[in-house]
Amino acid sequence: MLSQNYNVDLEQDVDVYPCVTKGMTTYPIEGQTYLLPSLDAISMLDQLTRMGCLTLITKTMQSLAQKVDGTQLQTAFPSLNEVKACIDRGLILPKAFTAKIREWEALNCSEIFFDFTEQ
C-alpha cells in the first residue's frame, strides 16, 4: 500500500490542485484547489491498485514541498490525460472532484498535483 512504500499519512486529507505547463515551467492555476477527504483518497488508491494503475500516483511521487507549519509533503503529479484515462477505465471519484477535473481541463490544466502528508 502507498502508506508503507512512500511514508504518507492516509488519515490526512489530500490537497489537490491543477497545474499548467508553459514551455519548461509548470505552475499552479491560481484560485483552483480541491480537498480530497482521506477516505476518498484511500478509495481512489484502492481502486487504482485493483485496476493495476497505482503508478498513476507512484511514478511521480516526490518530496517537493512542505506546508507553512513545516509538515513535509509527498507530491504526485500525473498528467490530466492520465487521470482522465483512469476515470474512463472505471475509476470512481467524488462527483465534486470529477466536476473540478472538467473545470480544470477547460483552464488548460496539464498536470494534477496530489499533496499527501508525510508520516
KACOR-V641167 format. One line per field, one symbol per residue. ss: DSSP state (2 for helix, 1 for strand, 0 for the rest). phi: phi as a letter, one per 40 degrees, with the letter a starting at -180 (. if undefined). psi: psi as a letter, one per 30 degrees, with the letter a starting at -180 (. if undefined). A space follows every 50 residues. Layout:
BEGIN
ss->???
phi->???
psi->???
END
This chain:
BEGIN
ss->02222201000001111111110011110000011102222222222222 20002222000111110000011111111222222222000000222222 2222220000111111110
phi->.dcccbfbcccbcbcbacbbbbgbbbaccdgbaaccddcccccdcccccc cgbccdcccbdacbaacdcgccbbbbaccdccccccccchcbbddccccc cccccccgdbbbcbccccc
psi->leeefghljgfklkkkkklkkjbgkklkjkgjlkjjkeeeeeeeeeeeee fggffeeffgkljflllegfkkkkkkilleeeeeeeeffgkklkeeeeee eeeeefghkelkkjjkkl.
END
